[in-house]
Amino acid sequence: METIEQIISSHPLFAGIEPAYLHLIGGCARNVHYDPGRYLLQHGAPAGEFFLLRHGRVALELTGPGRGTVTFQTLGPGELLGVSWLIPPYRWTYDAKAIELVRAVSIDAACLREKSEADHHLGYELMKRFMPVLVQRLQAARLQLLDVYGAGR
């Protein structure tokens, strides 16, 4: 049976991370699962954790006046769900719903922020790993906006 540290080290986000950091991150982690239709995060709720997806797919959704609920991205195995835990006020800015059975590693955000404050090298290592994800998601959102607002021109 795999340990939580082995599971974390096999996720692309943490590939090649130092074993000492892996141990610190593992101390904040637990295995979770979500049945289809269940929400992993909800807009406006505290961003108290993030997820390393191992199995299944998750729909990221926004609800807007006159548009209803729109899925703007779908995530699957090997991807990261949740970056709002990094930025105050630590609140989710969208909903995330399991499309099918989801298995993931949940990492407690307050625990990891506390460890990052105590060990700034860990914090820097995390930022190097999370920033590309943030930039990629921002670029994807920009392209979607161009598609939505550029279609009528």
N, CA, C and O of each residue as an XYZ file, in Angstrom:
612
protein
N       0.840     -1.187      0.000
C       0.000      0.000      0.000
C       0.886      1.252      0.000
O       1.856      1.347      0.752
N       0.526      2.206     -0.862
C       1.292      3.437     -0.976
C       1.050      4.348      0.229
O      -0.058      4.422      0.759
N       2.108      5.034      0.644
C       1.958      6.039      1.692
C       1.468      7.333      1.044
O       1.537      7.485     -0.176
N       0.980      8.249      1.850
C       0.511      9.538      1.342
C       1.670     10.286      0.686
O       1.470     10.981     -0.310
N       2.871     10.152      1.230
C       4.032     10.811      0.640
C       4.362     10.241     -0.740
O       4.740     10.986     -1.644
N       4.223      8.935     -0.905
C       4.463      8.324     -2.212
C       3.428      8.794     -3.227
O       3.751      9.066     -4.384
N       2.186      8.885     -2.776
C       1.118      9.351     -3.665
C       1.393     10.795     -4.094
O       1.273     11.124     -5.274
N       1.756     11.644     -3.153
C       2.046     13.046     -3.460
C       3.229     13.149     -4.410
O       3.189     13.925     -5.365
N       4.278     12.379     -4.161
C       5.475     12.461     -5.008
C       5.210     12.002     -6.436
O       5.935     12.386     -7.353
N       4.174     11.182     -6.635
C       3.855     10.718     -7.984
C       2.990     11.713     -8.750
O       2.790     11.546     -9.953
N       2.475     12.737     -8.086
C       1.666     13.752     -8.759
C       2.599     14.720     -9.499
O       3.623     15.126     -8.951
N       2.253     15.091    -10.738
C       3.129     15.973    -11.516
C       3.500     17.278    -10.813
O       4.606     17.780    -11.010
N       2.614     17.835    -10.007
C       2.910     19.095     -9.322
C       4.129     18.971     -8.413
O       4.890     19.926     -8.261
N       4.314     17.811     -7.817
C       5.394     17.637     -6.852
C       6.507     16.718     -7.340
O       7.325     16.258     -6.544
N       6.544     16.450     -8.637
C       7.600     15.590     -9.189
C       8.973     16.171     -8.870
O       9.232     17.349     -9.117
N       9.843     15.341     -8.325
C      11.214     15.747     -8.052
C      11.412     16.611     -6.828
O      12.516     17.111     -6.610
N      10.392     16.805     -6.026
C      10.539     17.643     -4.834
C      11.407     16.928     -3.796
O      11.412     15.699     -3.719
N      12.125     17.696     -3.017
C      13.012     17.132     -2.002
C      12.212     16.311     -0.989
O      11.111     16.702     -0.600
N      12.769     15.168     -0.562
C      12.064     14.311      0.409
C      11.670     15.037      1.700
O      10.618     14.745      2.268
N      12.484     15.961      2.164
C      12.143     16.694      3.395
C      10.868     17.517      3.191
O      10.025     17.585      4.086
N      10.724     18.141      2.020
C       9.519     18.912      1.732
C       8.327     17.988      1.556
O       7.213     18.304      1.976
N       8.567     16.860      0.940
C       7.511     15.868      0.750
C       6.945     15.429      2.103
O       5.736     15.259      2.257
N       7.827     15.253      3.064
C       7.403     14.865      4.413
C       6.543     15.973      5.046
O       5.526     15.685      5.676
N       6.949     17.220      4.879
C       6.189     18.347      5.432
C       4.811     18.456      4.784
O       3.808     18.660      5.469
N       4.770     18.320      3.472
C       3.490     18.399      2.749
C       2.597     17.222      3.145
O       1.399     17.389      3.373
N       3.196     16.028      3.223
C       2.441     14.831      3.595
C       1.779     14.951      4.958
O       0.723     14.364      5.194
N       2.396     15.710      5.856
C       1.822     15.923      7.179
C       0.537     16.731      7.159
O      -0.187     16.776      8.154
N       0.249     17.373      6.026
C      -0.963     18.183      5.874
C      -2.000     17.496      4.985
O      -3.042     18.082      4.689
N      -1.727     16.256      4.556
C      -2.528     15.628      3.497
C      -3.364     14.451      3.993
O      -3.072     13.818      5.008
N      -4.427     14.192      3.216
C      -5.272     13.017      3.458
C      -5.928     12.608      2.147
O      -6.138     13.439      1.263
N      -6.246     11.335      2.027
C      -6.970     10.836      0.861
C      -8.452     11.132      1.021
O      -9.006     11.004      2.113
N      -9.097     11.534     -0.090
C     -10.528     11.820     -0.085
C     -11.162     11.258     -1.354
O     -10.464     10.949     -2.320
N     -12.477     11.129     -1.347
C     -13.214     10.773     -2.560
C     -14.550     11.515     -2.560
O     -15.108     11.849     -1.514
N     -15.036     11.758     -3.773
C     -16.293     12.477     -3.965
C     -17.114     11.743     -5.007
O     -16.614     11.409     -6.082
N     -18.372     11.494     -4.688
C     -19.282     10.849     -5.626
C     -19.705     11.845     -6.707
O     -19.641     13.056     -6.495
N     -20.137     11.338     -7.864
C     -20.600     12.232     -8.929
C     -21.702     13.170     -8.429
O     -22.607     12.760     -7.701
N     -21.604     14.436     -8.835
C     -22.587     15.441     -8.438
C     -22.245     16.178     -7.155
O     -22.860     17.199     -6.852
N     -21.286     15.688     -6.403
C     -20.909     16.335     -5.138
C     -19.907     17.455     -5.404
O     -19.036     17.337     -6.266
N     -20.044     18.527     -4.659
C     -19.156     19.672     -4.802
C     -17.913     19.514     -3.931
O     -18.004     19.184     -2.748
N     -16.742     19.758     -4.543
C     -15.479     19.759     -3.810
C     -15.224     21.143     -3.227
O     -14.667     21.274     -2.137
N     -15.635     22.178     -3.963
C     -15.538     23.549     -3.482
C     -16.713     24.356     -3.996
O     -17.293     24.049     -5.037
N     -17.057     25.402     -3.240
C     -18.175     26.247     -3.630
C     -17.797     27.715     -3.514
O     -17.152     28.145     -2.558
N     -18.219     28.465     -4.518
C     -17.919     29.891     -4.608
C     -18.212     30.604     -3.288
O     -19.281     30.435     -2.702
N     -17.255     31.395     -2.835
C     -17.422     32.197     -1.627
C     -17.056     31.493     -0.338
O     -16.856     32.151      0.683
N     -16.963     30.173     -0.358
C     -16.613     29.421      0.854
C     -15.119     29.564      1.141
O     -14.342     29.845      0.228
N     -14.709     29.377      2.388
C     -13.277     29.439      2.704
C     -12.475     28.414      1.898
O     -12.880     27.261      1.752
N     -11.335     28.862      1.382
C     -10.438     27.986      0.619
C      -9.491     27.318      1.608
O      -8.344     27.732      1.773
N      -9.991     26.288      2.255
C      -9.253     25.638      3.327
C      -8.395     24.471      2.905
O      -7.683     23.894      3.727
N      -8.451     24.110      1.626
C      -7.669     22.970      1.158
C      -7.510     23.086     -0.354
O      -8.181     23.890     -1.001
N      -6.622     22.281     -0.900
C      -6.541     22.114     -2.339
C      -6.390     20.630     -2.612
O      -6.130     19.847     -1.698
N      -6.555     20.240     -3.880
C      -6.642     18.829     -4.220
C      -5.668     18.450     -5.324
O      -5.508     19.175     -6.306
N      -5.029     17.320     -5.153
C      -4.244     16.680     -6.200
C      -5.137     15.575     -6.752
O      -5.370     14.571     -6.080
N      -5.630     15.755     -7.958
C      -6.582     14.796     -8.523
C      -5.857     13.533     -8.973
O      -4.830     13.587     -9.650
N      -6.426     12.386     -8.573
C      -5.839     11.084     -8.897
C      -6.715     10.281     -9.848
O      -6.203      9.515    -10.665
N      -8.027     10.449     -9.749
C      -8.974      9.666    -10.537
C     -10.246     10.487    -10.699
O     -10.668     11.181     -9.774
N     -10.853     10.405    -11.877
C     -12.121     11.093    -12.105
C     -11.931     12.482    -12.687
O     -10.812     12.957    -12.882
N     -13.075     13.121    -12.959
C     -13.063     14.461    -13.546
C     -13.904     15.412    -12.710
O     -14.892     15.025    -12.087
N     -13.479     16.670    -12.718
C     -14.137     17.727    -11.953
C     -14.449     18.885    -12.893
O     -13.584     19.329    -13.649
N     -15.696     19.377    -12.844
C     -16.107     20.536    -13.632
C     -15.953     21.795    -12.796
O     -16.457     21.870    -11.676
N     -15.254     22.784    -13.344
C     -15.159     24.095    -12.696
C     -16.279     24.946    -13.277
O     -16.401     25.090    -14.494
N     -17.098     25.509    -12.387
C     -18.321     26.183    -12.811
C     -18.421     27.604    -12.263
O     -17.957     27.904    -11.163
N     -19.036     28.459    -13.058
C     -19.398     29.812    -12.655
C     -20.885     29.986    -12.916
O     -21.422     29.452    -13.886
N     -21.540     30.731    -12.051
C     -22.951     31.032    -12.236
C     -23.083     32.535    -12.396
O     -22.599     33.307    -11.568
N     -23.745     32.940    -13.473
C     -23.907     34.361    -13.742
C     -25.331     34.696    -14.079
O     -26.075     33.849    -14.573
N     -25.723     35.939    -13.815
C     -27.083     36.365    -14.125
C     -27.374     36.228    -15.614
O     -26.591     36.670    -16.454
N     -28.496     35.618    -15.925
C     -28.903     35.460    -17.306
C     -28.188     34.348    -18.058
O     -28.558     34.044    -19.193
N     -27.186     33.740    -17.464
C     -26.434     32.685    -18.131
C     -26.563     31.347    -17.424
O     -26.262     30.304    -18.005
N     -27.004     31.369    -16.186
C     -27.063     30.132    -15.415
C     -25.662     29.654    -15.069
O     -24.729     30.451    -14.971
N     -25.527     28.358    -14.887
C     -24.238     27.775    -14.544
C     -23.504     27.364    -15.811
O     -24.059     26.688    -16.677
N     -22.246     27.782    -15.903
C     -21.417     27.488    -17.069
C     -20.161     26.776    -16.604
O     -19.484     27.239    -15.686
N     -19.846     25.649    -17.236
C     -18.582     24.964    -16.974
C     -17.517     25.642    -17.815
O     -17.626     25.689    -19.040
N     -16.472     26.175    -17.154
C     -15.433     26.873    -17.893
C     -14.160     26.055    -18.039
O     -13.288     26.403    -18.835
N     -14.043     24.972    -17.280
C     -12.885     24.089    -17.421
C     -13.199     22.757    -16.760
O     -13.977     22.694    -15.808
N     -12.597     21.703    -17.265
C     -12.733     20.376    -16.673
C     -11.333     19.873    -16.347
O     -10.432     19.926    -17.184
N     -11.163     19.388    -15.129
C      -9.870     18.869    -14.684
C      -9.956     17.369    -14.476
O     -11.027     16.827    -14.204
N      -8.820     16.704    -14.607
C      -8.778     15.258    -14.434
C      -7.528     14.805    -13.707
O      -6.813     15.616    -13.119
N      -7.266     13.505    -13.748
C      -6.120     12.927    -13.030
C      -4.806     13.636    -13.378
O      -4.548     13.972    -14.534
N      -3.998     13.849    -12.362
C      -2.706     14.504    -12.548
C      -2.772     16.010    -12.482
O      -1.748     16.684    -12.593
N      -3.982     16.553    -12.301
C      -4.108     18.008    -12.255
C      -4.347     18.486    -10.830
O      -4.636     17.701     -9.927
N      -4.219     19.783    -10.662
C      -4.387     20.458     -9.386
C      -5.728     21.169     -9.382
O      -6.087     21.836    -10.352
N      -6.464     21.027     -8.298
C      -7.718     21.753     -8.109
C      -7.558     22.681     -6.924
O      -7.327     22.239     -5.798
N      -7.683     23.982     -7.188
C      -7.700     24.957     -6.104
C      -6.402     25.698     -5.925
O      -5.395     25.116     -5.520
N      -6.421     27.000     -6.229
C      -5.258     27.838     -5.969
C      -5.611     29.033     -5.074
O      -4.728     29.791     -4.674
N      -6.889     29.197     -4.764
C      -7.317     30.343     -3.957
C      -6.799     30.285     -2.520
O      -6.833     31.291     -1.812
N      -6.328     29.136     -2.089
C      -5.763     29.001     -0.740
C      -4.473     29.805     -0.583
O      -4.017     30.042      0.535
N      -3.882     30.225     -1.715
C      -2.617     30.963     -1.697
C      -2.791     32.462     -1.485
O      -1.857     33.137     -1.051
N      -3.970     32.986     -1.785
C      -4.153     34.423     -1.877
C      -5.271     34.888     -0.946
O      -6.412     34.445     -1.075
N      -4.941     35.797      0.007
C      -6.002     36.319      0.866
C      -7.098     36.945      0.019
O      -6.790     37.540     -1.013
N      -8.327     36.841      0.396
C      -8.881     36.402      1.676
C      -9.147     34.901      1.765
O      -9.933     34.471      2.609
N      -8.510     34.093      0.914
C      -8.625     32.632      0.954
C     -10.089     32.173      0.818
O     -10.623     31.476      1.680
N     -10.713     32.587     -0.288
C     -12.092     32.199     -0.607
C     -12.126     31.658     -2.031
O     -11.403     32.133     -2.907
N     -12.987     30.646     -2.251
C     -13.120     30.086     -3.593
C     -13.831     31.076     -4.495
O     -14.759     31.763     -4.066
N     -13.397     31.149     -5.740
C     -13.981     32.082     -6.701
C     -14.832     31.366     -7.746
O     -15.289     31.993     -8.703
N     -15.048     30.084     -7.579
C     -15.867     29.276     -8.484
C     -16.310     28.029     -7.741
O     -15.869     27.769     -6.622
N     -17.194     27.254     -8.382
C     -17.611     25.951     -7.848
C     -16.826     24.862     -8.562
O     -16.393     25.045     -9.700
N     -16.644     23.739     -7.900
C     -16.017     22.571     -8.523
C     -16.850     21.354     -8.156
O     -17.014     21.026     -6.981
N     -17.382     20.681     -9.197
C     -18.290     19.561     -8.991
C     -17.724     18.294     -9.629
O     -17.227     18.317    -10.755
N     -17.807     17.186     -8.887
C     -17.377     15.893     -9.423
C     -18.318     15.479    -10.549
O     -19.534     15.430    -10.363
N     -17.759     15.186    -11.705
C     -18.541     14.700    -12.842
C     -18.697     13.185    -12.731
O     -19.724     12.622    -13.109
N     -17.671     12.550    -12.212
C     -17.655     11.114    -11.975
C     -16.958     10.900    -10.638
O     -16.504     11.863    -10.020
N     -16.869      9.674    -10.190
C     -16.188      9.417     -8.919
C     -14.795     10.039     -8.959
O     -14.022      9.797     -9.885
N     -14.488     10.839     -7.949
C     -13.193     11.515     -7.854
C     -12.453     10.985     -6.641
O     -12.989     10.917     -5.535
N     -11.206     10.613     -6.881
C     -10.278     10.287     -5.794
C      -9.159     11.312     -5.860
O      -8.626     11.611     -6.929
N      -8.816     11.842     -4.692
C      -7.822     12.908     -4.659
C      -7.085     12.905     -3.329
O      -7.488     12.248     -2.370
N      -6.009     13.649     -3.304
C      -5.331     13.960     -2.055
C      -5.736     15.387     -1.710
O      -5.559     16.301     -2.515
N      -6.271     15.571     -0.527
C      -6.639     16.892     -0.021
C      -5.496     17.375      0.862
O      -5.032     16.651      1.743
N      -5.048     18.596      0.619
C      -3.972     19.165      1.431
C      -4.517     20.383      2.159
O      -5.014     21.327      1.545
N      -4.411     20.340      3.484
C      -4.912     21.394      4.356
C      -4.105     22.673      4.127
O      -2.892     22.702      4.335
N      -4.794     23.722      3.698
C      -4.136     24.970      3.322
C      -3.505     25.688      4.510
O      -2.368     26.151      4.414
N      -4.219     25.787      5.621
C      -3.664     26.486      6.783
C      -2.414     25.775      7.290
O      -1.435     26.421      7.666
N      -2.449     24.464      7.298
C      -1.300     23.661      7.713
C      -0.090     23.955      6.825
O       1.018     24.160      7.321
N      -0.313     23.973      5.506
C       0.799     24.184      4.583
C       1.284     25.630      4.607
O       2.482     25.879      4.476
N       0.369     26.588      4.772
C       0.801     27.995      4.897
C       1.654     28.176      6.144
O       2.662     28.882      6.115
N       1.249     27.540      7.239
C       2.009     27.631      8.487
C       3.412     27.039      8.317
O       4.393     27.620      8.781
N       3.504     25.904      7.663
C       4.810     25.277      7.428
C       5.666     26.121      6.485
O       6.889     26.166      6.623
N       5.021     26.786      5.529
C       5.750     27.652      4.603
C       6.272     28.906      5.298
O       7.349     29.402      4.967
N       5.512     29.413      6.254
C       5.987     30.563      7.043
C       7.191     30.183      7.895
O       8.123     30.971      8.058
N       7.163     28.981      8.431
C       8.268     28.508      9.270
C       9.507     28.152      8.442
O      10.631     28.258      8.933
N       9.305     27.734      7.196
C      10.401     27.335      6.322
C      10.199     28.033      4.980
O       9.488     27.530      4.110
N      10.830     29.191      4.821
C      10.635     29.978      3.614
C      11.145     29.281      2.358
O      10.683     29.581      1.257
N      12.075     28.370      2.506
C      12.532     27.596      1.352
C      11.390     26.714      0.827
O      11.219     26.568     -0.383
N      10.617     26.132      1.741
C       9.449     25.355      1.343
C       8.451     26.270      0.633
O       7.925     25.912     -0.421
N       8.191     27.432      1.195
C       7.260     28.380      0.587
C       7.685     28.770     -0.822
O       6.854     28.853     -1.727
N       8.976     29.008     -1.007
C       9.485     29.371     -2.329
C       9.326     28.197     -3.295
O       8.949     28.391     -4.451
N       9.608     27.001     -2.834
C       9.443     25.807     -3.671
C       7.982     25.651     -4.105
O       7.707     25.320     -5.258
N       7.063     25.886     -3.192
C       5.640     25.804     -3.531
C       5.256     26.869     -4.558
O       4.530     26.580     -5.509
N       5.739     28.091     -4.371
C       5.417     29.169     -5.317
C       5.939     28.828     -6.714
O       5.251     29.077     -7.704
N       7.136     28.265     -6.806
C       7.680     27.886     -8.116
C       6.794     26.837     -8.793
O       6.715     26.797    -10.021
N       6.142     26.005     -8.020
C       5.300     24.951     -8.574
C       3.872     25.432     -8.867
O       3.239     24.955     -9.809
N       3.372     26.366     -8.069
C       1.996     26.839     -8.254
C       1.878     27.974     -9.270
O       0.849     28.092     -9.935
N       2.894     28.798     -9.401
C       2.802     29.938    -10.321
C       2.556     29.515    -11.770
O       1.730     30.144    -12.433
N       3.220     28.493    -12.297
C       2.895     28.085    -13.676
C       1.434     27.659    -13.830
O       0.826     27.899    -14.873
N       0.875     27.036    -12.812
C      -0.534     26.642    -12.873
C      -1.410     27.898    -12.918
O      -2.350     27.970    -13.709
N      -1.106     28.874    -12.079
C      -1.877     30.121    -12.080
C      -1.801     30.819    -13.430
O      -2.817     31.283    -13.948
N      -0.613     30.896    -13.997
C      -0.442     31.562    -15.287
C      -1.201     30.812    -16.378
O      -1.857     31.433    -17.213
N      -1.116     29.487    -16.376
C      -1.821     28.682    -17.382
C      -3.327     28.886    -17.276
O      -4.008     29.012    -18.294
N      -3.850     28.920    -16.058
C      -5.295     29.109    -15.881
C      -5.715     30.516    -16.303
O      -6.791     30.696    -16.874
N      -4.884     31.500    -16.029
C      -5.174     32.870    -16.453
C      -5.188     32.960    -17.979
O      -6.070     33.602    -18.549
N      -4.233     32.332    -18.639
C      -4.187     32.330    -20.099
C      -5.421     31.641    -20.684
O      -6.001     32.120    -21.659
N      -5.821     30.513    -20.082
C      -7.012     29.797    -20.556
C      -8.254     30.673    -20.419
O      -9.093     30.704    -21.319
N      -8.373     31.381    -19.304
C      -9.525     32.275    -19.102
C      -9.510     33.402    -20.123
O     -10.558     33.779    -20.649
N      -8.344     33.935    -20.404
C      -8.217     35.013    -21.393
C      -8.668     34.537    -22.775
O      -9.387     35.246    -23.480
N      -8.243     33.340    -23.150
C      -8.643     32.792    -24.452
C     -10.147     32.536    -24.521
O     -10.768     32.739    -25.564
N     -10.726     32.093    -23.416
C     -12.179     31.883    -23.392
C     -12.918     33.210    -23.541
O     -13.931     33.287    -24.236
N     -12.406     34.259    -22.882
C     -13.035     35.577    -23.017
C     -12.949     36.068    -24.458
O     -13.916     36.623    -24.980
N     -11.814     35.872    -25.099
C     -11.679     36.261    -26.501
C     -12.686     35.519    -27.364
O     -13.272     36.095    -28.281
N     -12.883     34.254    -27.072
C     -13.833     33.436    -27.830
C     -15.267     33.923    -27.596
O     -16.040     34.061    -28.544
N     -15.618     34.181    -26.340
C     -16.982     34.605    -26.005
C     -17.285     35.976    -26.574
O     -18.322     36.171    -27.207
N     -16.381     36.937    -26.352
C     -16.668     38.298    -26.761
C     -16.225     38.599    -28.190
O     -16.663     39.584    -28.785
N     -15.368     37.759    -28.733
C     -14.927     37.969    -30.108
C     -15.836     37.320    -31.138
O     -15.760     37.645    -32.323
N     -16.695     36.407    -30.702
C     -17.551     35.645    -31.618
C     -18.569     36.538    -32.331
O     -18.942     36.255    -33.469
N     -19.016     37.597    -31.684
C     -20.057     38.448    -32.268
C     -19.513     39.552    -33.151
O     -20.284     40.330    -33.714
N     -18.234     39.630    -33.279
C     -17.644     40.738    -34.072
C     -17.346     40.346    -35.471
O     -16.852     41.162    -36.250
